[in-house]
Amino acid sequence: MPLLDLSVEAQAANFELTDGPILSNMDRGRAIATWRGRMVNEHVSARVFAALIPQMMKAGLSASWQERVALMIQDELRHGRQCAAVVHALGGEPIATLPPLA
């Protein structure tokens, strides 16, 4: 299965959690798992939108509609990087296995 590794992007974001409550190890682990799951979901959403582009081209949809979907792909990838930054800030590794492409 493919691996999603956003470690470099997460470090580059330089995101820090400074004013939050002190988390127990269990709560921190849960938060990391939740944000890592969100990171994967955002990336998977980008793959779904990306699969639409060739179909839209084949169907003859206008370039402006295709561009809108391309922007949605960009947004989902950015959201994935943001989630990875939170995982990193919580002390986790923003690395996860991706589900196979359908």
N, C-alpha and C positions, 0 to 999 in steps of 0.2 A: 504494500500500500504506500502511496506517496506521503511524504512527510512535509508538513508546513513548518518552516523554521523562520520566525520573524525576530530572532534575537538581535540582529544588527539594527533593524528598524526600531525595535523597542528601546535599545540603548541610545540610539540617535535622538529619540524623542525627548530624552532627558526629563522624564516625568517623575515627580516625587510626590509622595503622600506625606504631608507634613502636619496637618491639623486635625487628623481623625482620631478616633478612639484607639487605644492599644488593643490589638486583637490577640486572642488566645491562639495557640498553634492550630487547634482544630478549626477555629473560625477563619484563620488565615488560609488554611488548606482549602476550606470550602470556597472562600472568595477567589482563590487562584483557579480552582476547578471551574467555577462559574464563568470567570472572565476568559479562561482558555476556551471553554465551550462556545462563548460568544465570538471569540476570535475565529474559530473554525466555521461557525454558522455564517459569519459575514463573508468569509472566503468562498464558502459553498454557494452563497447567493450570487457572488460575482461570477462564478462558473455557470450558474443557471442563466443569468442575463447574457453572458458571453455566447452561450449556445443559441440564443435568439437571433443574434446578428446575421448569421448565414441564412437562417430561415426567412428573416425579414427581407434580405436581399433577393432571395429566390422568389419571394412573393411579390416583389416589386414595390414594397413600401418606400415612402419618400425618405430621402437622406436625412431630413430633419427628425423623423421618428427614429431612425437608426442612431443618430447623434444623441438623442435623449437616452436611449438605452445604453450607449457607450458611457454617458455621464453617470448613469446608475451603476455601471460596473466600477467606474472610478470611485464613486462614493462608497461602495461596499468594500473595496480594497482598502480605502482610507480608514473606514470603521474597523476593519480587521487589524490594521496597524495600531489604532488607538487602543483597542482591547489588549493587544500584545504589550503595549506600554504599561497598562495597568497591571497585567500579570507580572511584568518585570519589576515594577515599583513595589508590588507585594512580596517580592522575593522569589517568584517562580520563574520557570523557564518557558518562554513563549514558543514552545515546540509541541506539535501534536500530529497525530496521524490523520490524514484526510480520508473520507470515505471514497470508494471507487467511483469513477465517472459512470453514469448510467449508459 
